[in-house]
């Protein structure tokens, strides 16, 4: 997959997110902030052949690269890429799945050269200003189908803030995977499934609370190799597994 024109390259977060999504017979999918197109392509691989996948990307170069990657895939007829910002995107239908690996890095409060050295494109791809949790949740609440799901990732340290922000739009957690780099490190990521409160009937995995213990995934084992759990989750998308 080509990614030289994208500020944010294919990363482990996206691969875990896409692998963890349960397609559940989805017929319509939206990837918000598609970048290289990786999540849109993963959704095409996981869903039925009749499922329609839309992808939007605010950065022009990344959007064109996603178009090129989609055109080279066997799912090109099922995926449409749009160079648009979320606030101007007006879908014609609701979506059974909305998936996003949103920018979630906050601006630094300490003197640093890290942010200053970023290109404008990379800054937009990494910082929350262009796609805030509130904007994502508001859009999802208005555009997810009655029993549909929003899948996204946010830092573990922001768990309470993120879940409360979603709840403000009547989106509840019906699944969450806590991710650690290795057994010795603290959790760094939450992979979420949100659904509209009206869709929750008590049969989902759970409506989670911040104090709940979520299922977890450790990426690497004690030898520094990919863990068996990580391999099992991502095997359909890793040829070397």
C-alpha positions in Angstrom: 0.0 0.0 0.0 1.4 3.4 -1.0 1.6 5.9 1.8 4.3 8.4 0.8 1.8 11.3 0.4 0.1 10.8 3.8 1.1 12.8 6.9 0.1 9.8 9.0 1.2 6.4 7.8 -0.4 3.0 8.4 0.0 2.3 12.1 -0.8 -0.4 14.6 -3.7 1.6 16.1 -5.6 1.5 12.8 -4.8 -2.2 12.2 -6.1 -3.1 15.7 -9.2 -1.0 15.2 -10.0 -2.4 11.8 -9.4 -6.0 12.9 -11.6 -5.5 16.0 -14.6 -4.2 14.1 -17.5 -6.7 14.0 -19.2 -6.1 10.6 -22.4 -7.7 11.8 -24.0 -7.7 8.4 -23.3 -4.0 7.7 -24.5 -2.8 4.4 -23.1 0.8 4.7 -19.8 1.9 6.1 -18.2 5.3 6.6 -14.5 5.8 7.3 -13.8 9.3 8.7 -10.3 10.6 8.1 -9.3 7.7 5.9 -5.6 8.7 5.3 -4.1 6.0 3.1 -7.5 4.3 2.9 -6.4 1.5 5.2 -9.6 1.3 7.3 -11.9 1.6 4.3 -10.0 -1.3 2.6 -10.2 -3.4 5.8 -13.9 -2.8 6.0 -14.3 -3.9 2.4 -12.4 -7.1 3.2 -14.6 -7.8 6.3 -18.1 -6.9 5.0 -20.4 -8.6 2.5 -19.9 -8.0 -1.2 -23.0 -5.7 -1.3 -21.7 -3.4 1.4 -21.0 0.2 0.3 -18.0 1.9 1.8 -17.6 5.7 1.8 -14.4 7.3 3.0 -13.7 11.0 3.6 -10.3 12.8 4.0 -9.6 16.5 4.6 -6.0 16.4 3.3 -5.9 16.6 -0.5 -2.7 14.6 -0.9 -3.9 11.9 1.4 -7.3 11.7 -0.3 -5.6 11.3 -3.7 -3.4 8.6 -2.3 -6.4 6.8 -0.8 -8.0 7.0 -4.2 -4.9 5.4 -5.8 -4.8 2.6 -3.2 -8.5 1.9 -3.6 -8.1 1.7 -7.4 -5.3 -0.8 -7.1 -7.4 -3.1 -4.8 -10.0 -5.7 -5.8 -12.7 -3.7 -3.8 -12.4 -0.5 -5.9 -16.1 -0.7 -7.1 -17.3 -0.8 -3.5 -15.3 2.1 -2.0 -15.8 5.8 -2.7 -13.2 8.4 -1.4 -14.2 12.0 -0.9 -11.8 14.9 -0.3 -14.0 16.6 2.3 -14.0 17.8 5.8 -16.5 16.2 8.2 -18.3 19.5 8.8 -19.2 19.9 5.1 -19.9 16.2 4.4 -23.6 15.6 3.9 -24.3 11.8 3.5 -27.5 10.7 1.7 -28.0 7.8 4.0 -27.2 6.6 7.5 -24.4 4.1 8.2 -24.4 0.7 9.8 -20.7 1.3 10.8 -18.8 4.5 11.2 -15.1 3.9 11.8 -12.4 6.5 12.6 -8.9 6.6 13.9 -9.2 10.3 14.8 -6.4 12.7 15.6 -6.2 12.7 19.4 -2.9 14.4 20.3 -3.5 17.5 22.5 -1.5 20.6 22.1 1.5 20.5 24.4 1.4 22.7 27.5 5.2 22.5 27.9 8.0 24.1 25.7 8.8 21.6 23.0 10.1 21.6 19.4 8.1 18.5 18.5 4.9 20.3 17.5 6.8 23.2 15.8 8.7 20.8 13.6 5.6 19.1 12.2 4.4 19.8 8.7 1.0 21.4 8.5 -0.4 18.1 7.1 1.0 16.0 9.9 -0.1 18.5 12.5 -3.7 18.3 11.2 -3.5 14.5 11.1 -2.3 14.3 14.7 -4.0 17.2 16.6 -7.6 17.1 17.9 -8.5 20.6 16.6 -9.5 19.4 13.2 -11.7 16.6 14.4 -12.7 16.9 18.1 -14.4 14.1 20.0 -17.5 16.3 20.2 -17.6 16.7 16.4 -17.1 13.0 15.8 -19.8 12.0 18.3 -22.3 14.6 17.1 -21.9 13.4 13.5 -22.2 9.8 14.5 -25.3 10.4 16.6 -27.0 12.0 13.6 -25.8 9.6 11.0 -25.4 6.1 12.4 -28.3 3.7 11.7 -30.7 2.6 14.4 -28.7 -0.4 15.4 -25.4 0.8 14.0 -22.1 1.3 15.6 -19.3 3.9 15.9 -15.8 2.4 16.2 -12.9 4.6 17.2 -9.8 4.9 19.3 -8.7 7.3 22.0 -6.0 7.4 24.6 -6.6 5.3 27.7 -5.8 8.3 29.9 -8.8 10.1 28.4 -11.3 7.3 29.0 -13.6 9.2 31.4 -13.6 12.4 29.3 -14.3 10.4 26.0 -17.1 8.3 27.4 -18.8 11.3 28.9 -18.5 13.3 25.7 -20.1 10.4 23.8 -22.9 10.1 26.4 -23.8 13.8 25.9 -25.0 12.6 22.4 -26.7 9.5 23.7 -23.9 7.2 22.6 -23.1 4.5 25.0 -20.1 2.1 25.2 -21.1 -1.4 24.2 -17.5 -2.6 23.8 -14.0 -1.6 24.6 -10.6 -3.1 24.1 -7.7 -1.7 26.3 -4.4 -1.9 24.5 -0.8 -2.2 26.0 2.4 -2.1 24.1 3.8 -4.9 26.3 3.2 -6.6 29.6 5.4 -4.1 31.5 3.8 -1.0 30.1 0.7 0.8 31.2 -2.4 0.8 28.8 -2.1 3.5 26.2 -5.2 3.1 24.0 -8.9 2.3 24.2 -10.6 0.8 21.1 -14.3 1.7 21.4 -17.6 0.6 20.0 -20.4 3.1 20.7 -24.1 2.6 19.9 -27.1 4.9 20.3 -28.7 4.5 23.7 -32.0 3.6 22.0 -30.3 0.6 20.3 -28.9 -0.9 23.5 -31.2 -3.7 24.7 -29.0 -5.4 27.3 -27.7 -8.1 25.0 -24.5 -6.3 24.0 -21.1 -7.0 25.5 -21.9 -4.4 28.2 -22.7 -0.8 28.8 -19.3 0.1 30.3 -18.5 2.5 33.1 -15.0 4.0 33.6 -14.4 1.9 36.6 -15.1 -1.4 34.7 -12.3 -3.7 33.8 -12.3 -4.0 30.1 -10.8 -6.8 28.0 -7.2 -6.1 27.1 -4.7 -6.8 24.3 -0.9 -6.8 24.7 0.8 -6.2 21.4 4.2 -7.7 22.2 5.2 -10.6 24.5 8.1 -10.7 26.9 10.5 -11.6 24.1 9.5 -8.5 22.1 7.7 -10.5 19.5 4.1 -10.0 18.5 1.8 -11.7 21.1 -0.4 -14.6 20.1 -3.4 -12.5 20.9 -2.3 -9.8 18.6 -1.5 -12.3 15.8 -4.9 -13.9 16.3 -6.7 -10.6 16.0 -4.8 -9.1 13.1 -4.0 -12.3 11.2 -6.4 -11.7 8.3 -4.5 -8.5 7.5 -0.9 -9.6 8.1 0.6 -11.9 5.5 3.5 -12.8 7.7 1.1 -14.1 10.4 
